[in-house]
Amino acid sequence: MVSSSSHASLYKIWASKNRWSKDLRCECDEPATFSISRTGENSGRKFRGCPYFKKCDFFLWLDPPLLNSHYKETMWNLYCDLVRAKEVKMLLKAFVVLMVLLLVFVVVLVLMMKKLLDQRI
């Protein structure tokens, strides 16, 4: 019979070899989530872990440590650029929706004005 700790260590070995697998689960049987580190030494590194990080300590780095501070800074800047690009895209979508609503409002207003003018004549 395999002990619980032995099973956990075997799973950690499997998980480290299959870190990109969609089937990867943490120790509390939740699907391991993909994330990017935003903390000092490891900024920009990809990892997987428990979605409830305080619930269990399952954690795997997906990429090797960055070589030096230049690479770390570059990766962090690329991540920030990606986040800003997503925010800009969302703002542009909101702007387009507002412009369409404004156009509809103006068209309705013009049609109402035309109807009022036609009734007066």
C-alpha positions in Angstrom: 0.0 0.0 0.0 1.3 3.4 -1.0 1.4 6.0 1.8 -0.2 9.5 1.3 3.1 11.3 1.4 4.6 8.9 -1.1 1.6 9.5 -3.4 2.1 13.3 -3.0 5.8 13.0 -3.9 5.0 10.8 -6.9 2.4 13.3 -8.1 4.9 16.2 -7.7 7.3 14.3 -9.9 4.6 13.7 -12.5 3.4 17.3 -12.3 6.9 18.7 -12.8 7.2 16.6 -16.0 3.7 17.6 -17.1 3.6 21.2 -16.0 1.9 22.3 -19.2 -0.8 19.6 -19.1 -4.4 20.8 -19.0 -5.1 18.0 -16.5 -2.6 19.3 -13.9 -4.3 19.7 -10.6 -3.1 21.0 -7.3 -2.9 19.0 -4.1 -6.5 19.9 -3.1 -7.7 18.6 -6.5 -8.4 22.0 -8.1 -7.2 22.7 -11.7 -3.8 24.4 -11.4 -4.0 27.9 -12.8 -1.5 29.7 -15.1 -0.1 33.0 -13.7 2.7 35.4 -14.2 4.8 36.5 -11.2 4.7 40.2 -10.3 7.1 40.0 -7.4 10.6 41.3 -7.2 13.1 38.5 -8.0 10.8 36.5 -10.2 8.9 39.3 -12.0 7.7 38.1 -15.4 8.1 34.3 -14.7 5.3 32.0 -15.6 4.0 29.5 -13.0 1.1 27.3 -12.1 -0.4 26.8 -8.7 -3.5 26.3 -6.6 -6.1 28.9 -7.4 -6.6 29.2 -3.6 -2.9 29.7 -2.8 -3.6 29.8 1.0 -5.4 26.4 0.8 -2.4 24.4 -0.3 1.2 25.0 -1.3 1.1 23.5 -4.8 3.3 25.6 -7.1 5.5 25.0 -10.2 7.6 27.4 -12.2 6.9 26.9 -16.0 10.1 28.6 -17.2 13.7 28.8 -15.9 14.9 31.7 -13.8 15.8 34.8 -15.7 19.5 35.3 -16.2 19.9 38.8 -14.8 18.1 42.0 -13.9 18.1 43.2 -17.5 16.0 40.2 -18.6 13.8 40.5 -15.5 13.1 44.2 -16.2 12.5 43.4 -19.9 10.0 40.7 -19.1 8.2 42.8 -16.6 8.0 45.7 -19.1 6.6 43.3 -21.8 4.0 42.1 -19.3 3.0 45.7 -18.4 2.8 46.6 -22.1 0.5 43.6 -22.6 -1.8 44.6 -19.7 -1.9 48.2 -21.0 -2.7 47.0 -24.5 -5.6 45.0 -23.2 -6.9 48.1 -21.2 -6.6 50.3 -24.3 -8.5 47.7 -26.4 -11.3 47.7 -23.8 -11.4 51.5 -23.7 -11.6 51.6 -27.5 -14.5 49.2 -27.5 -16.3 51.3 -24.9 -15.6 54.4 -26.9 -17.0 52.8 -30.1 -20.2 51.7 -28.2 -20.7 55.2 -26.8 -20.2 56.8 -30.3 -22.8 54.4 -31.7 -25.2 55.3 -28.9 -24.6 59.0 -29.5 -25.2 58.5 -33.2 -28.5 56.7 -32.6 -29.5 59.5 -30.2 -28.8 62.2 -32.7 -30.7 60.3 -35.5 -33.7 59.9 -33.2 -33.5 63.6 -32.2 -33.3 64.7 -35.9 -36.3 62.5 -36.8 -38.3 63.8 -33.9 -37.5 67.4 -34.9 -38.5 66.7 -38.5 -41.8 65.2 -37.3 -42.5 68.3 -35.2 -41.7 70.6 -38.1 -43.9 68.6 -40.5 -46.8 68.9 -38.0 -46.4 72.7 -37.8 -46.5 73.2 -41.5 
